[in-house]
Amino acid sequence: MKNKFLYIQTFGCQMNVHDSEQMAALLAGGGYKLTDNIRQGKSGA
């Protein structure tokens, strides 16, 4: 199975950061791995 990567860029207050962390946790359950590389997050490579 191909690796799935997730890139999240968060703007705004600490609640936005919290929401981003919650989304990352939910998607990690679906096999996504968090990355700091926006291109890797877009391409899924």
N, C-alpha and C positions, 0 to 999 in steps of 0.2 A: 504494500500500500504506500502511496506517495505521502511524504510528510506534509502536514498542513501547518502553515505559520500565520501568526496574527500580529499585526502591528497596530498599536493604539497610540494616537497622539491626543493628549488631553489639554484643554484650555480652560481657564476660569478658576473657580473656587475649589475648596477642598471637597465639596460634595461631588463635583465633576470627577475628581480623582477617585473618590470612593466608587462612583458609578462605573468608571473604567476598570477598576480592580474587580468589581463584581462581574462585569461582562467577561473579563479575561478568565476568571475562575469558572464561569459557566461554560465557556468555549473550550477550556482545558479538558473538561469532562467529555467533550466531543472529539478529543484528539488533537486540538490545536496547541501549538507551542508559541509562546510569546517571543518576539524578536525585536531588536532595536533597529533592524534594517528595514526601512520602508519598502525597498524593492523586493526583498524576500517576502515580506508580508503580502504584497500585491500579487506576485507571480506564483506563490506557492511552491517555488523551487527550493 
